[in-house]
């Protein structure tokens, strides 16, 4: 596909996560703010997000996306394993280099048409160097000689000339596009020299000769380039709640031909910048995700099967159950990073989706929506208990001590399980260790910070806000083209970095509400909930804050079922670990890792943690924001220390 999945990953999931994750669930953004939608904000004004490319034929595009998704998972992924085995990496790289080199004329023409004289010069220099010294382009010597690339196509050229796309298109095989770039793709084909080469004579008697070999060559190059990336793409499709909307919005900025302004108008905020580093947290071995075995277990209360992923050691070993942040999938990057860390150090590992992820909500939740912590945590505990029983039955004498490890919201839920361990029913699994990583203490405080961060752009002048937000997105789009490393400096101001964090969680909330209302429509939403036309209801959902979610959805839902969540005291009590302070303090198996500058922890929270757990069970790092330092060796060593003695 021509779309940048790196951008899709970075642009809208870059800020993860309190109750979220570095591959959270973004969505398409409204073309306009629907002010008629019910809102509940202290601020009189609202944040107006930059519009995406209009999607008037969304049902058709979603059907085409389903086709592409199935082709990716059922055809490209399995065959690419064979292809990679037969065609080794150096040869695949060479084929990709040759494919790019042969399309030089198109890049030259478009650089010239756009007035990019330096780009035309660089691409010409690259072409002759690679053709002569690189064996017809199979070896990219130009990159070794640091000659810059200047990619350009007719879609960009048409955009430079003023053609603004008016209709998003999902093309078969080629993926996301619009009417401008689709015409540009046809022009790019015409500019390719192979379009005019055929080894056959074209005659009416032999219609097969009308098939130009360029068509097959193009698909071969596309397949070759995709073969090394398909595993990541397939996991992206599986872990995202609605990958179509992620791609639809990210494509808008991937193809927007505008250079961002990197000047900072306000001072940067170190804590939120460090939080953005969470996007770099991932597994090291590209084959690690596929080494896990995905199974399912039937949940008694729902009668449905919930999936989980297992990495089992060859001999008997302690097992770690990993609970990710809100909205996160069991195969999200941070969950896989922790699973790999534990597995490589001798532990068996199970990863389960968050109770706020639609996979868990649809298959393991008795309530239509997650909100009330005692219910959410109980259902999580029940699910893990069923998983453990199945594993014990399938692999007798292979499971040692049990550990429950969670990060962010998963850390909060882990500590909640520890806090009620003494009063748990006998049939639920008992754990030998509880590990909470970057856990919030008060969900009420966390929610207030998330809503505050989303509204950060209100500090900008009204007539500049939307343009400034678009410029922020373009900064991320450009930055994603570079190889980002841990502790890389991201040129974002305080408002920008905080807004990206708040925006990420607003999209997570959108998916939670959509999934819950699909299951039990409370009649709150004004727009219909449809599978293949989600744009209108998505635009309405983005108007709801986390405070709105509790007040307008969760509280009425539970009240209708005889559980009164209307009182502020009850909500705060249920979502505050201090409620279980005595039990947590008395539990010797609790271990906690936090960062002092985590924006989800108040000074009072840090003081409570130190008084409750002391230095033996609590590790506090001075910096790292929220989940921003998990890739650092000293933090990973601290995580492994929490599992010592098992």
Helices and strands as residue ranges (DSSP letters): H 5-13, H 58-71, I 72-76, H 77-86, H 89-102, H 104-113, H 117-133, H 141-144, H 154-160, E 168-171, E 175-178, H 179-191, G 193-196, G 207-210, H 213-227, H 230-239, H 243-254, H 270-276, G 277-280, H 288-291, E 293-298, E 305-311, E 317-323, H 333-344, E 348-352, H 358-364, H 373-394, E 399-407, H 409-419, G 421-423, E 433-437, H 443-454, G 455-459, G 462-464, H 465-479, H 494-519, H 535-541, H 546-548, I 549-554, H 555-559, H 568-574, G 577-580, H 581-586, E 590-595, H 603-617, E 618-621, H 633-641
